[in-house]
Amino acid sequence: MERDVVTAFKKSSASQGANTDCAEVAHTTHGGRAIRDSKDRHGPVLFFTPTEWKACTTGVRSGEFDD
C-alpha cells in the first residue's frame, strides 16, 4: 500500500476550544487516511486503506468503540 500523505493533517472543527488535543487526519495517495496524535506531531502515524477507513468511521458512528 502506498503511504504517501497528500494533504495537510487536519483536526475536526468540533475539537477546537479549550481542549485541543485530539487526532489529526490526512488523505493518502490511494484514497486512504493517515492519523496522528495532535500532541505528538512527529510521533507515529497510523495508515488506513479506504476499506479500513470506512470500517473505522462506520464503527465510530455506530458506537462500536464506546465503553
C-alpha positions as a printed Julia matrix, in Angstrom:
67×3 Matrix{Float64}:
   0.0    0.0    0.0
   1.27   3.46  -0.89
   1.61   5.51   2.29
   2.29   8.99   0.95
   0.32  11.71   2.7
  -1.09  14.08   0.06
  -2.95  16.64   2.18
  -2.15  18.53   5.34
  -3.2   16.91   8.6
  -6.41  18.49   9.95
  -8.26  18.39  13.26
 -12.03  18.22  13.45
 -13.68  21.61  13.84
 -15.59  20.07  16.77
 -12.32  19.74  18.69
 -11.5   23.46  18.69
 -11.5   25.28  22.02
 -10.03  24.72  25.48
  -9.16  21.03  25.0
  -7.49  20.96  21.59
  -5.66  17.61  21.9
  -7.09  15.07  19.51
  -6.35  13.02  16.42
  -5.5   14.68  13.12
  -6.35  13.11   9.76
  -4.84  13.47   6.28
  -5.62  11.89   2.9
  -3.13   9.44   1.39
  -2.14   8.79  -2.2
  -4.6    5.97  -2.89
  -7.64   7.38  -1.1
  -6.84   6.1    2.37
  -6.21   8.11   5.52
  -3.31   8.77   7.86
  -3.93   9.6   11.54
  -1.6   11.11  14.12
  -1.86  12.48  17.67
  -2.06  16.28  17.74
   0.11  16.33  20.89
   2.92  14.37  19.16
   3.06  15.54  15.55
   6.45  13.94  14.99
   5.38  10.64  16.54
   3.89   7.56  14.92
   1.28   7.75  12.17
  -1.4    5.12  11.55
  -2.3    4.4    7.93
  -5.67   3.08   6.75
  -6.7    1.8    3.33
 -10.02   3.2    2.03
 -11.81   0.0    3.15
 -10.25   0.11   6.61
 -11.11   3.81   6.98
 -14.75   3.17   6.05
 -14.97   0.34   8.59
 -13.4    2.55  11.27
 -15.68   5.53  10.7
 -18.74   3.27  10.47
 -17.79   1.7   13.82
 -17.29   5.1   15.45
 -20.65   6.39  14.2
 -22.48   3.26  15.39
 -20.9    3.37  18.86
 -18.94   0.14  18.37
 -15.95   1.56  20.27
 -17.85   3.17  23.14
 -17.21   1.88  26.66
